Amino acid sequence: MITSARSDVHATITGLGAYAPERVITNEELSQLVETSDEWIIERTGIRERRIAADEQALSDICLPAARTALSQAGLDGKDLDLIVVATVTPDMMFPSTSALLADRLGAADAAAYDLSAGCTGFMYAVAQAYGMVAAGLVQRVLVVGGDVLSRILDWSDRSTVVLFGDGAGAVVLEPSAEPGFLAFELGADGGGGEHLWLPGSGSRLFAEPDRFVKMNGREVFKFATRVLVDSARAVLDQQGMRVEDVDVYVPHQANVRIIDHATKKLGIPSDRVVINVDRYGNTSSGSIPLALADAQVDGRLRAGRLVLMTGMGAGLTWGSALMRWTIGGAA
Ligand code: UT7
């Protein structure tokens, strides 16, 4: 599915925040748990460490600080929100939704709230939906949160997955704006590839141990990822008649440095325009893109007027890109 943003109604990000749990797990620590090594993990993934939620932290606990930072940057309170969408595959529980729990903690008494599941692409899907709701005039102020506590659904004896993933969350506020904002989206899904990254024992088909842990065919996901990062970026740029050279800040899903390098080279994006923090956080699923955006804001790369390209991909299999002019802060 390809979605062009409306040219007559604009919406943008007015606030951004992120949070990662304090506990750091290094490659060295993982090599005490499974048969792996710091060298292997760095060479094959580029990951050096990741954050893991404390026992008492559930998803809503790590979304809350990210949401508060995003609201404060937008100059809003929870009570100002019309809608909260949390993209995740690890909600606190199946119901109530984590969004509803978050709304309560933020004092967002007037907000509709629901969770959205699109694997690691969840944040991109949620941003596109929020844009659509704002552009349709249904809501004015939306909080979109992407976050996951994947550490809870990993098999800690499976070296093919534990080395990759970490916990974290990020949040943005979307509001109508005089200027764009969001320019274009491109979203897609291929359920035929679903079995390459799945949590089989987690729902109405089967709810059982030990199938309640993530299972992944790393090579297949790798092939899919390198293909869609390139195709989706080109599709969203084509919609606007823009070229790769126009992109100032490229924020790919933080899955693996090799995947990002492959896409960056194929697209021809200079490495100084690419945001990478997978070395410090691992793959945080729905948290990945907003955590990377927040890093780029802190290091000064996200400035008003800059063209930002984000592409997510993950379980489903799903993918999604957004192209936008950043509108917060001083001009570039
Ligand atoms: O949001 C999307 C989430 N998922 C992904 O992004 C995953 C995409 N895939 C990948 O990132 C890579 O496929 C991996 C990092 C998972 C694996 O890297 P690879 O270069 O594709 O390795 P491989 O699966 O081809 O395995 C190579 C070898 C195997 O041993 P043999 O069969 O050659 O003897 C594996 O058993 O490496 C072995 N291996 C490990 N060795 C040490 C697999 N995991 C590990 C490990 N430490 N953690």
Boltz pocket constraint, residues with backbone or C-beta under 6 A from the ligand:
constraints:
  - pocket:
      binder: B
      contacts: [[A, 35], [A, 36], [A, 37], [A, 40], [A, 41], [A, 44], [A, 45], [A, 120], [A, 159], [A, 160], [A, 163], [A, 197], [A, 216], [A, 217], [A, 218], [A, 219], [A, 221], [A, 222], [A, 225], [A, 255], [A, 256], [A, 283], [A, 285], [A, 313], [A, 314], [A, 315]]
      max_distance: 6.0
